[in-house]
């Protein structure tokens, strides 16, 4: 990093973490989630006390068929309106405690009961549809029939799930429930509708307008710092000193919280305050690099944005999350002129492998193909692929081979630009095509512009494996964010710099 120097960072990686987790939320889940479930079990004990006698003996951990019948009756009791709010909360708390006490097989059986036995009443739907058609000529009757049809299409399990919302940490319970359900639904088609229902509920409850942004510092509670370490999904935090470096004076870390989950971060955003737009993440995170004067920085580089809740995967928190951070930084540091990311391109290599399977070395013009082949031969024997480019990329040391690396630069930069600008995925809002790369879609939805593609911006094993080392800067011009967002979400238009677009034409 350049800029005014204050004190050097420590050159040592620091004291190892007691149990360093691999990067990403999933690897760190067991310890954190187990403690969270223990807390829920204890917190709901007293609430559920009044419902225990009516329920009877607790089901066995694997929820065999005879216990499942009693559980179904317990669920049905939750749907009934007997008693007041206290009784309803007690029944919901007892049902939640039942779920928490089950093993993996029991939880699957629990969710299958919800999916199978508390789905929509299809006979009631058919009757409501017929009533809707009969009311076609009368606007008042038609409106009444429409409302009746909507009610018939709501499965009773929605009401069951919503009841947890009123319990302490009930929203967190549902988020973790969906985290477990996501894996099961991939193998059990019957559970997919239940997962869709839960996703719909959570989508309504989570929006950027409800979220509170807090700065994370070295003095933040240890439990929060532990979660930052555990859920860092982009660049693994390897030691306590590494964590301290990321919270230094020329760094900022922010977390977003929901009011119903005040102690559970939803997203972490890590920012470096530097001179100029960074192009290499190893340099940005170098522990031996000097600490800069943040007041002299002209650029804020967002280098890691991590989802801390697996159960909220696929749920948008709104499209101006980065703008909130940028606005706060601009107010704190008036000298900041550039707000940009240094982002991975996680889908590039997977897309490239598909292109290679379909077109092989036709992806490269003859001159490039000859240069890569020449340097591939000079590099010595390696694991051969069906084609020249595939063989070159199969060499694990190709980034360190000066000649081969130079020969690969032009074709990979061109193909990377084509992937980012042209590769599309279905499923956009209103049928609008969306960027195939998930990180690109996130930043374009937030109003960013594709600014610059960086050669070997991430030389880590993960960076080489997922994107051939390429990284991209997405730039946030605060006065263009709204227009960029509207153009992308409404028409699928991607705002990109002329330099990045020119890469697609180079050959």
SEPA-993791 format. One record per residue (C-alpha): x, y, z; residue in one letter. Coordinates in steps of 0.05 Angstrom, whole numbers, padded with zeros to 5 digits, always signed. Each point is the difference from the previous one (the first is absolute). Layout:
N
XYZA
...
//
This chain:
507
+00000+00000+00000X
+00023+00070-00014X
-00017+00063+00039X
+00022+00033+00065X
+00035-00049+00045X
-00013-00005+00074X
+00020-00066+00030X
+00019-00066-00034X
-00046-00059+00005X
+00029-00060+00034X
+00037-00043-00050X
-00019-00063+00037X
-00064-00037-00014X
-00013+00002+00075X
-00021-00051+00050X
-00041-00055-00033X
-00074-00003+00014X
-00020-00056+00048X
-00038-00036-00055X
+00008+00038-00065X
-00060-00012-00044X
+00003-00006-00076X
-00027+00061-00036X
-00075+00005-00005X
-00060-00006+00044X
-00013-00074-00007X
+00066-00023+00030X
-00011+00040+00063X
-00073-00016+00011X
+00001-00059+00049X
+00029+00036+00061X
-00038+00064-00009X
-00067-00032-00018X
+00006-00052+00056X
+00007+00056+00051X
-00057+00038-00032X
-00045-00061+00004X
+00019-00011+00073X
-00019+00072+00015X
-00068-00009-00035X
-00013-00064+00038X
+00011+00036+00066X
-00037+00064-00018X
-00062-00037-00023X
-00003-00047+00060X
-00041+00044+00046X
-00045+00025-00057X
-00016-00072-00020X
-00013-00024+00071X
-00075+00008-00002X
-00006-00041-00064X
+00039-00061+00023X
-00055-00036+00036X
-00046+00003-00060X
+00055-00026-00045X
+00021-00060+00041X
+00066-00036-00005X
+00053+00029-00046X
+00009-00037-00066X
+00062-00042-00011X
+00058+00033-00035X
-00011-00033-00068X
-00075+00013+00002X
-00027-00070-00018X
-00069-00007-00030X
-00039-00008+00065X
+00033+00062+00029X
-00012+00037-00065X
-00075-00009+00008X
+00003+00035+00068X
+00042+00055-00029X
-00050+00011-00056X
-00054+00010+00054X
+00047+00049+00035X
+00006+00040-00064X
-00075-00001-00010X
-00008+00028+00071X
+00046+00057-00019X
-00047+00018-00057X
-00061+00002+00045X
-00020+00065+00033X
-00015-00027+00070X
+00023+00045+00055X
+00035+00067-00009X
+00068+00024-00021X
+00035-00032+00059X
-00027-00068-00018X
+00018+00009-00073X
+00072+00019+00018X
+00006-00059+00047X
-00022-00049-00054X
+00048+00030-00051X
+00057-00001+00050X
-00013-00073+00016X
-00003-00018-00074X
+00066+00036-00010X
+00032-00036+00058X
-00025-00066-00029X
+00036+00015-00065X
+00065+00021+00035X
+00001-00066+00038X
-00003-00043-00063X
+00059-00030-00037X
+00011+00008-00075X
-00049-00055-00019X
-00052+00026+00049X
+00006+00071-00027X
-00010-00026-00071X
-00062-00038+00023X
-00025+00063+00036X
+00007+00042-00063X
-00032-00054-00043X
-00062+00003+00045X
-00003+00076-00011X
+00009-00008-00075X
-00048-00058-00010X
-00055+00008+00052X
-00005+00076+00005X
+00001+00017-00074X
-00058+00035-00035X
-00068-00034+00000X
-00008-00015-00074X
-00074-00014+00006X
-00009+00069+00032X
+00041+00031-00056X
-00043-00033-00053X
-00063+00025+00035X
+00028+00071+00005X
+00019-00001-00074X
-00071-00021-00020X
-00028+00056+00044X
+00047+00049-00033X
-00024-00019-00069X
-00074+00004+00021X
+00011+00071+00026X
+00028+00025-00066X
-00057+00048-00014X
-00006+00033+00069X
+00060+00043+00021X
-00017-00004+00074X
-00009-00075-00001X
+00062-00007-00043X
+00042+00039+00051X
-00027-00044+00056X
+00015-00062-00041X
+00071+00024-00015X
+00014+00009+00074X
-00028-00068+00016X
+00044-00031-00054X
+00062+00034+00028X
-00017-00028+00069X
-00010-00070-00028X
+00068+00003-00034X
+00036+00015+00065X
+00024-00066+00031X
-00013-00007+00075X
+00074-00010+00012X
+00010+00074-00014X
-00039+00016+00062X
+00041-00051+00040X
+00065+00031-00023X
-00024+00071+00013X
-00015-00018+00073X
+00074-00006+00014X
+00008+00073-00018X
-00030+00019+00067X
+00050-00039+00041X
+00067+00026+00026X
+00051-00014-00055X
-00056-00032-00040X
+00023+00033-00064X
+00070-00027+00010X
-00031-00069+00010X
-00036+00005-00067X
+00064+00024-00035X
+00038-00060+00027X
-00059-00046-00016X
+00005+00023-00073X
+00075-00012+00001X
-00014-00073+00017X
-00058-00003-00048X
+00041+00024-00060X
+00043-00063+00001X
-00060-00046+00010X
-00042+00032-00054X
+00053-00014-00052X
-00010-00074+00013X
-00075+00000+00017X
-00045+00033-00052X
-00058+00000+00049X
+00039+00047+00046X
+00012+00051-00056X
-00069+00031+00008X
+00012+00007+00075X
+00067+00033-00013X
-00034+00048-00049X
-00052+00018+00053X
+00053+00014+00052X
+00042+00040-00049X
-00061+00042-00017X
-00011+00016+00074X
+00072+00019+00011X
+00002+00042-00063X
-00057+00043+00028X
+00034+00007+00068X
+00070+00018-00025X
+00011+00064-00039X
+00057+00050+00001X
-00048+00052+00028X
-00007-00041+00065X
+00075-00013+00008X
+00045+00036+00049X
+00073+00013-00021X
+00053-00004+00055X
+00075+00008-00004X
+00041-00059+00026X
+00065+00016+00036X
+00052-00037+00040X
-00039+00021+00062X
-00065-00031-00024X
-00027-00059+00041X
+00042-00063-00007X
-00062-00039-00022X
-00008+00047-00059X
+00074-00004-00019X
-00006-00076+00002X
-00057+00004-00050X
+00040+00045-00046X
+00056-00052+00000X
-00048-00057-00010X
-00043+00029-00056X
+00054+00035-00041X
-00017-00033-00067X
+00047+00037-00048X
+00069+00004+00031X
+00012-00046+00059X
+00021+00034+00065X
+00060-00043+00021X
+00019+00028+00068X
-00018+00049+00055X
+00053+00047-00028X
-00031-00006-00069X
-00067+00020+00030X
+00032+00058+00037X
+00032+00024-00065X
-00068+00001-00033X
-00027+00044+00055X
+00060+00049-00001X
-00006+00075-00008X
+00002-00003-00076X
-00052-00054-00002X
-00075-00001+00014X
-00046-00058+00013X
-00075+00007+00003X
-00054-00050+00017X
-00075+00003-00014X
-00050-00023+00052X
-00075-00012+00000X
-00041+00026+00060X
-00027-00070+00013X
+00071-00028+00000X
+00038+00055+00036X
+00060-00043+00018X
+00005-00039-00065X
+00036+00035-00058X
-00031-00011-00069X
+00056+00028-00043X
+00071+00023+00012X
+00031+00052-00046X
+00076+00011+00004X
+00032+00063-00029X
+00072+00024-00011X
+00015+00075-00002X
+00058+00008-00050X
+00030+00043-00054X
-00025-00020-00069X
-00043-00058-00022X
+00029-00066+00024X
+00014-00055-00051X
+00029-00057+00043X
-00031-00030+00062X
+00065-00030+00026X
+00031+00070+00001X
-00062+00028+00032X
+00002-00051+00057X
+00075-00004+00007X
+00014-00002+00075X
+00068+00033-00010X
-00029+00060-00038X
+00002+00067+00037X
-00062+00030+00031X
-00024+00060-00039X
-00028+00065+00025X
-00075-00009-00013X
-00010+00075-00005X
+00047+00001-00060X
-00034-00057-00036X
-00036+00016-00065X
-00031-00069-00011X
-00045-00047+00040X
+00009-00071-00025X
-00054-00051+00019X
+00040-00065+00000X
-00047-00048+00037X
-00075-00005+00007X
-00022-00062+00037X
-00069-00028+00015X
+00000-00023+00072X
-00066-00038-00003X
-00004-00061-00045X
-00075-00001+00011X
-00007+00067-00036X
+00034-00024-00064X
-00036+00025-00061X
-00037+00054+00038X
+00017+00071-00020X
+00008+00052+00055X
-00014+00055-00049X
+00042+00032-00054X
+00033+00058+00035X
+00039-00036+00054X
+00068+00023-00026X
-00025+00071-00009X
-00015+00004+00075X
+00071-00019+00016X
+00028+00048-00052X
-00042+00058+00025X
+00025-00012+00071X
+00073-00002-00023X
-00008+00063-00042X
-00026+00037+00061X
+00058-00025+00043X
+00055+00011-00053X
-00015+00059-00046X
+00063-00015-00041X
-00028-00065-00027X
-00013+00006-00075X
-00004-00073-00021X
-00045-00054+00028X
+00015-00067-00033X
+00005-00074+00014X
+00055-00050-00012X
-00045-00059-00014X
+00008-00073-00019X
-00032-00030-00062X
-00022-00066+00029X
-00037-00027-00061X
+00053+00014-00053X
+00039-00065+00000X
-00064-00042+00001X
-00026+00040-00060X
+00067-00006-00035X
+00001-00076+00009X
-00068-00003-00033X
+00025+00043-00058X
+00062-00044-00008X
-00043-00062-00001X
-00044+00030-00054X
+00052+00036-00043X
+00069-00022+00023X
+00058+00040-00028X
-00046+00036-00049X
-00008+00049+00058X
+00070+00025-00018X
+00021+00031-00067X
+00058-00036-00035X
+00054+00049+00023X
-00019-00006+00073X
-00007-00076-00006X
+00071-00005-00029X
+00030+00043+00055X
-00033-00040+00056X
+00021-00065-00033X
+00072+00024-00008X
+00007+00019+00073X
-00037-00062+00023X
+00054-00043-00034X
+00055+00043+00029X
-00030-00009+00070X
+00012-00075-00001X
-00046-00060+00008X
-00066+00011+00035X
-00068-00032+00007X
-00028+00005-00070X
-00071+00021-00015X
-00039-00009-00065X
+00022+00069-00024X
+00057+00050+00006X
-00035+00049+00046X
-00027-00055+00044X
+00069-00032+00005X
+00031+00067+00019X
-00051+00013+00054X
+00009-00071+00027X
+00071+00019+00020X
-00005+00020+00074X
+00061+00045-00006X
-00021+00038-00063X
-00005+00067+00037X
+00074-00007+00020X
+00024-00018-00070X
+00017+00069-00029X
-00005-00020-00073X
-00063-00041+00005X
-00033+00051+00046X
+00015+00055-00051X
-00029-00042-00057X
-00064-00013+00040X
-00012+00071+00021X
-00034+00027-00063X
-00047-00059-00012X
-00021-00007+00073X
-00011+00075+00008X
-00043+00000-00063X
-00039-00061+00020X
-00009+00028+00071X
-00029+00064-00029X
-00046-00038-00045X
-00025-00042+00058X
-00014+00061+00043X
-00033+00042-00055X
-00036-00053-00041X
-00015-00062+00042X
-00071+00002+00024X
-00044-00040+00046X
-00075-00005+00000X
-00042+00016+00061X
+00007+00076+00001X
-00055+00045+00025X
-00058+00000-00049X
+00039-00047-00047X
+00056+00051-00008X
+00066-00036-00016X
+00050+00004+00057X
+00076-00007+00004X
+00019-00073+00006X
+00055+00015+00051X
-00032+00006+00069X
+00048+00054+00025X
-00011+00040-00064X
-00075-00005+00009X
+00006+00025+00072X
+00041+00061-00017X
-00038+00018-00063X
-00065-00005+00040X
+00030+00047+00050X
+00015+00052-00055X
+00073-00013-00014X
+00038+00006-00066X
+00049-00052-00025X
+00065+00040+00001X
+00063-00041-00008X
+00021-00072-00009X
+00064-00018+00039X
+00049-00052-00024X
+00021-00048+00056X
-00034+00044+00051X
-00008-00062+00044X
+00057-00051-00004X
-00026-00043+00056X
-00019-00073-00015X
-00073+00019+00006X
+00007+00060-00046X
+00036-00041-00054X
-00051-00057+00005X
-00062+00043-00005X
+00021+00057-00046X
+00070-00014-00027X
+00023+00054+00048X
-00042+00055-00032X
-00033+00053+00044X
-00044+00059-00018X
-00011+00070+00027X
-00073+00019+00004X
-00004+00076+00008X
-00054+00036+00038X
-00010+00072-00024X
-00049+00026+00052X
-00037+00044-00050X
-00009-00057-00050X
-00022-00056+00046X
-00075+00010-00008X
+00004+00004-00076X
+00045-00061-00006X
-00046-00040+00046X
-00062+00018-00041X
+00034-00016-00067X
+00024-00067+00024X
-00061-00023+00038X
-00049+00027-00051X
+00034-00015-00066X
+00060-00044+00016X
+00049+00055-00022X
+00070-00005+00028X
+00039+00065+00010X
+00073-00016-00015X
+00062+00042-00015X
+00025+00006-00072X
+00066-00033+00020X
-00036-00062+00025X
-00045-00004-00061X
+00061+00007-00045X
+00029-00064+00029X
-00056-00040-00032X
+00023+00022-00068X
+00074-00012+00009X
+00029-00060-00037X
//
